[in-house]
Amino acid sequence: MAAKGEKAKAPAGEGGEEAAAKKGGKKKLILIAVPVLLLGLGAGLWFGGILPPLLGMGGGSQEEAAQTAEAAPPPAPVPAFVDLPEIVSNLNVPGRRASFVRLRAKIEVSRSEDVPAVQAAMPRLVDLFATYLREVRPEELRGSAGSHRLREELIARATIAATPAQITDLLFVEILVQ
């Protein structure tokens, strides 16, 4: 009879362990899920812009927005463009056959107040550009890389010639190599 009692207790004991294991699994799930949900909720409130003003960390008030609008820097000055006279120059070509370049461009100045300074330096600009173009070979002007190098060199020379003015860019209107 004792054997029957032990057999009867054994299944009951196993069932108790399974129930305890199920309760332990639920506890683990709750211990993992709750912090993850709280973290997700906090991140959503933070990135949604709700939490920083509540914590006093962000400008959510209209007064602060008005102060930042007043403190905003003034708009950037509008650039001005100065026409460069047409330049025709011979290129550096070995041999008897001559090669020429015809260049028309516009100089971009950062501020419109600098236009008179650039116009006053125009004879020097034309001289520097023509002198540089006489040293360029036709192969150096081929392709977009050649145009880019030419632009950079001419901007450097224009910046030197019109020193008080700030030259921003040089825009090609026409480049013709013959």
C-alpha positions as YAML, in Angstrom:
chain: A
units: angstrom
residues:
- id: 1
  name: MET
  ca: [0.00, 0.00, 0.00]
- id: 2
  name: ALA
  ca: [2.81, 2.30, 0.60]
- id: 3
  name: ALA
  ca: [3.76, 1.85, -3.01]
- id: 4
  name: LYS
  ca: [0.38, 3.10, -4.10]
- id: 5
  name: GLY
  ca: [0.69, 6.19, -1.93]
- id: 6
  name: GLU
  ca: [4.09, 7.00, -3.30]
- id: 7
  name: LYS
  ca: [2.88, 6.63, -6.84]
- id: 8
  name: ALA
  ca: [-0.02, 8.87, -6.09]
- id: 9
  name: LYS
  ca: [2.27, 11.51, -4.58]
- id: 10
  name: ALA
  ca: [4.79, 11.40, -7.39]
- id: 11
  name: PRO
  ca: [2.47, 12.69, -10.14]
- id: 12
  name: ALA
  ca: [1.15, 15.32, -7.80]
- id: 13
  name: GLY
  ca: [4.73, 16.42, -7.05]
- id: 14
  name: GLU
  ca: [5.63, 16.61, -10.72]
- id: 15
  name: GLY
  ca: [2.54, 18.65, -11.46]
- id: 16
  name: GLY
  ca: [3.49, 21.02, -8.66]
- id: 17
  name: GLU
  ca: [6.94, 21.51, -10.14]
- id: 18
  name: GLU
  ca: [5.42, 22.25, -13.57]
- id: 19
  name: ALA
  ca: [3.09, 24.80, -12.03]
- id: 20
  name: ALA
  ca: [6.00, 26.39, -10.19]
- id: 21
  name: ALA
  ca: [8.03, 26.43, -13.44]
- id: 22
  name: LYS
  ca: [5.13, 28.12, -15.27]
- id: 23
  name: LYS
  ca: [4.86, 30.75, -12.53]
- id: 24
  name: GLY
  ca: [8.65, 31.31, -12.71]
- id: 25
  name: GLY
  ca: [8.47, 31.71, -16.50]
- id: 26
  name: LYS
  ca: [5.71, 34.30, -16.16]
- id: 27
  name: LYS
  ca: [7.73, 36.17, -13.55]
- id: 28
  name: LYS
  ca: [10.75, 36.25, -15.85]
- id: 29
  name: LEU
  ca: [8.60, 37.47, -18.72]
- id: 30
  name: ILE
  ca: [7.15, 40.24, -16.55]
- id: 31
  name: LEU
  ca: [10.59, 41.21, -15.25]
- id: 32
  name: ILE
  ca: [11.86, 41.57, -18.82]
- id: 33
  name: ALA
  ca: [8.77, 43.03, -20.49]
- id: 34
  name: VAL
  ca: [7.99, 45.81, -17.99]
- id: 35
  name: PRO
  ca: [11.39, 47.59, -18.22]
- id: 36
  name: VAL
  ca: [11.41, 47.22, -22.02]
- id: 37
  name: LEU
  ca: [7.93, 48.75, -22.24]
- id: 38
  name: LEU
  ca: [8.88, 51.59, -19.88]
- id: 39
  name: LEU
  ca: [12.04, 52.25, -21.87]
- id: 40
  name: GLY
  ca: [10.07, 52.30, -25.12]
- id: 41
  name: LEU
  ca: [7.46, 54.62, -23.63]
- id: 42
  name: GLY
  ca: [10.17, 56.99, -22.33]
- id: 43
  name: ALA
  ca: [11.95, 57.03, -25.70]
- id: 44
  name: GLY
  ca: [8.68, 57.74, -27.48]
- id: 45
  name: LEU
  ca: [7.90, 60.64, -25.16]
- id: 46
  name: TRP
  ca: [11.46, 61.99, -25.45]
- id: 47
  name: PHE
  ca: [11.70, 61.88, -29.23]
- id: 48
  name: GLY
  ca: [8.11, 63.00, -29.58]
- id: 49
  name: GLY
  ca: [9.10, 66.23, -27.82]
- id: 50
  name: ILE
  ca: [6.77, 65.77, -24.87]
- id: 51
  name: LEU
  ca: [9.26, 64.83, -22.17]
- id: 52
  name: PRO
  ca: [11.99, 67.54, -22.53]
- id: 53
  name: PRO
  ca: [9.67, 70.49, -21.75]
- id: 54
  name: LEU
  ca: [8.22, 68.58, -18.79]
- id: 55
  name: LEU
  ca: [11.73, 68.12, -17.43]
- id: 56
  name: GLY
  ca: [12.59, 71.79, -18.10]
- id: 57
  name: MET
  ca: [15.21, 70.88, -20.71]
- id: 58
  name: GLY
  ca: [13.79, 72.22, -23.94]
- id: 59
  name: GLY
  ca: [12.20, 75.30, -25.32]
- id: 60
  name: GLY
  ca: [8.56, 74.45, -25.52]
- id: 61
  name: SER
  ca: [7.25, 77.85, -24.53]
- id: 62
  name: GLN
  ca: [6.28, 80.52, -26.97]
- id: 63
  name: GLU
  ca: [8.39, 83.13, -25.17]
- id: 64
  name: GLU
  ca: [11.56, 81.11, -25.74]
- id: 65
  name: ALA
  ca: [10.64, 80.63, -29.41]
- id: 66
  name: ALA
  ca: [10.15, 84.39, -29.78]
- id: 67
  name: GLN
  ca: [13.54, 85.06, -28.14]
- id: 68
  name: THR
  ca: [15.32, 82.65, -30.47]
- id: 69
  name: ALA
  ca: [13.58, 84.25, -33.46]
- id: 70
  name: GLU
  ca: [14.80, 87.68, -32.35]
- id: 71
  name: ALA
  ca: [18.32, 86.38, -31.76]
- id: 72
  name: ALA
  ca: [18.48, 84.76, -35.21]
- id: 73
  name: PRO
  ca: [21.23, 86.21, -37.40]
- id: 74
  name: PRO
  ca: [20.26, 88.57, -40.19]
- id: 75
  name: PRO
  ca: [19.84, 86.99, -43.62]
- id: 76
  name: ALA
  ca: [22.97, 86.50, -45.68]
- id: 77
  name: PRO
  ca: [23.77, 89.30, -48.11]
- id: 78
  name: VAL
  ca: [22.68, 88.78, -51.68]
- id: 79
  name: PRO
  ca: [25.63, 88.14, -54.00]
- id: 80
  name: ALA
  ca: [26.27, 90.42, -56.97]
- id: 81
  name: PHE
  ca: [27.59, 89.54, -60.41]
- id: 82
  name: VAL
  ca: [30.08, 91.61, -62.39]
- id: 83
  name: ASP
  ca: [30.50, 91.01, -66.13]
- id: 84
  name: LEU
  ca: [34.05, 90.36, -67.21]
- id: 85
  name: PRO
  ca: [34.89, 91.71, -70.67]
- id: 86
  name: GLU
  ca: [35.52, 89.16, -73.39]
- id: 87
  name: ILE
  ca: [39.10, 87.89, -73.34]
- id: 88
  name: VAL
  ca: [40.75, 86.43, -76.45]
- id: 89
  name: SER
  ca: [44.17, 84.96, -75.90]
- id: 90
  name: ASN
  ca: [46.52, 82.59, -77.70]
- id: 91
  name: LEU
  ca: [47.34, 79.33, -75.93]
- id: 92
  name: ASN
  ca: [50.72, 77.75, -75.31]
- id: 93
  name: VAL
  ca: [51.06, 75.39, -78.29]
- id: 94
  name: PRO
  ca: [54.35, 73.92, -79.47]
- id: 95
  name: GLY
  ca: [54.89, 74.25, -83.20]
- id: 96
  name: ARG
  ca: [53.70, 76.74, -85.78]
- id: 97
  name: ARG
  ca: [49.94, 76.25, -85.56]
- id: 98
  name: ALA
  ca: [48.32, 78.84, -83.29]
- id: 99
  name: SER
  ca: [45.48, 78.01, -80.92]
- id: 100
  name: PHE
  ca: [43.23, 80.58, -79.28]
- id: 101
  name: VAL
  ca: [40.74, 80.73, -76.43]
- id: 102
  name: ARG
  ca: [37.80, 83.09, -76.14]
- id: 103
  name: LEU
  ca: [36.46, 83.53, -72.63]
- id: 104
  name: ARG
  ca: [33.40, 85.36, -71.35]
- id: 105
  name: ALA
  ca: [32.59, 85.10, -67.65]
- id: 106
  name: LYS
  ca: [30.86, 86.69, -64.70]
- id: 107
  name: ILE
  ca: [32.49, 87.25, -61.33]
- id: 108
  name: GLU
  ca: [30.34, 86.55, -58.27]
- id: 109
  name: VAL
  ca: [31.01, 88.94, -55.40]
- id: 110
  name: SER
  ca: [29.76, 88.07, -51.92]
- id: 111
  name: ARG
  ca: [28.31, 91.54, -51.22]
- id: 112
  name: SER
  ca: [26.85, 94.11, -53.58]
- id: 113
  name: GLU
  ca: [28.90, 96.82, -51.81]
- id: 114
  name: ASP
  ca: [32.08, 95.24, -53.27]
- id: 115
  name: VAL
  ca: [31.03, 95.72, -56.92]
- id: 116
  name: PRO
  ca: [32.77, 99.13, -57.30]
- id: 117
  name: ALA
  ca: [36.03, 97.64, -55.97]
- id: 118
  name: VAL
  ca: [35.86, 94.81, -58.50]
- id: 119
  name: GLN
  ca: [35.07, 97.21, -61.35]
- id: 120
  name: ALA
  ca: [37.98, 99.42, -60.31]
- id: 121
  name: ALA
  ca: [40.28, 96.37, -60.43]
- id: 122
  name: MET
  ca: [38.95, 95.20, -63.82]
- id: 123
  name: PRO
  ca: [42.05, 96.17, -65.88]
- id: 124
  name: ARG
  ca: [44.24, 94.20, -63.48]
- id: 125
  name: LEU
  ca: [41.83, 91.24, -63.61]
- id: 126
  name: VAL
  ca: [41.84, 91.17, -67.42]
- id: 127
  name: ASP
  ca: [45.64, 91.37, -67.47]
- id: 128
  name: LEU
  ca: [46.04, 88.52, -64.94]
- id: 129
  name: PHE
  ca: [43.53, 86.33, -66.75]
- id: 130
  name: ALA
  ca: [45.05, 86.93, -70.21]
- id: 131
  name: THR
  ca: [48.56, 86.28, -68.90]
- id: 132
  name: TYR
  ca: [47.46, 83.03, -67.29]
- id: 133
  name: LEU
  ca: [45.59, 81.90, -70.41]
- id: 134
  name: ARG
  ca: [48.74, 82.41, -72.54]
- id: 135
  name: GLU
  ca: [50.49, 79.73, -70.45]
- id: 136
  name: VAL
  ca: [47.68, 77.16, -70.66]
- id: 137
  name: ARG
  ca: [47.88, 74.35, -73.20]
- id: 138
  name: PRO
  ca: [44.72, 73.30, -75.08]
- id: 139
  name: GLU
  ca: [44.86, 69.80, -73.50]
- id: 140
  name: GLU
  ca: [44.51, 71.38, -70.06]
- id: 141
  name: LEU
  ca: [41.15, 72.90, -70.99]
- id: 142
  name: ARG
  ca: [39.52, 69.67, -72.15]
- id: 143
  name: GLY
  ca: [36.70, 68.13, -70.15]
- id: 144
  name: SER
  ca: [34.99, 69.20, -66.96]
- id: 145
  name: ALA
  ca: [38.16, 68.72, -64.92]
- id: 146
  name: GLY
  ca: [39.93, 71.24, -67.15]
- id: 147
  name: SER
  ca: [37.13, 73.76, -66.73]
- id: 148
  name: HIS
  ca: [37.19, 73.24, -62.99]
- id: 149
  name: ARG
  ca: [40.97, 73.81, -62.79]
- id: 150
  name: LEU
  ca: [40.65, 76.93, -64.95]
- id: 151
  name: ARG
  ca: [37.87, 78.26, -62.70]
- id: 152
  name: GLU
  ca: [39.93, 77.67, -59.54]
- id: 153
  name: GLU
  ca: [43.00, 79.38, -61.00]
- id: 154
  name: LEU
  ca: [41.01, 82.39, -62.20]
- id: 155
  name: ILE
  ca: [39.23, 82.72, -58.83]
- id: 156
  name: ALA
  ca: [42.61, 82.72, -57.06]
- id: 157
  name: ARG
  ca: [43.87, 85.48, -59.35]
- id: 158
  name: ALA
  ca: [40.65, 87.50, -59.03]
- id: 159
  name: THR
  ca: [40.82, 87.29, -55.25]
- id: 160
  name: ILE
  ca: [44.35, 88.71, -55.32]
- id: 161
  name: ALA
  ca: [43.51, 91.50, -57.78]
- id: 162
  name: ALA
  ca: [40.34, 92.70, -56.04]
- id: 163
  name: THR
  ca: [41.68, 92.30, -52.49]
- id: 164
  name: PRO
  ca: [39.15, 94.25, -50.41]
- id: 165
  name: ALA
  ca: [36.28, 92.54, -52.23]
- id: 166
  name: GLN
  ca: [35.48, 88.89, -51.58]
- id: 167
  name: ILE
  ca: [35.25, 86.91, -54.82]
- id: 168
  name: THR
  ca: [32.96, 83.93, -54.30]
- id: 169
  name: ASP
  ca: [32.89, 82.29, -57.71]
- id: 170
  name: LEU
  ca: [33.56, 82.73, -61.40]
- id: 171
  name: LEU
  ca: [30.80, 81.68, -63.77]
- id: 172
  name: PHE
  ca: [31.69, 80.84, -67.35]
- id: 173
  name: VAL
  ca: [29.35, 82.27, -69.96]
- id: 174
  name: GLU
  ca: [31.41, 81.07, -72.91]
- id: 175
  name: ILE
  ca: [34.67, 79.18, -73.42]
- id: 176
  name: LEU
  ca: [35.74, 78.61, -76.98]
- id: 177
  name: VAL
  ca: [39.03, 76.91, -77.84]
- id: 178
  name: GLN
  ca: [40.17, 77.02, -81.49]
...
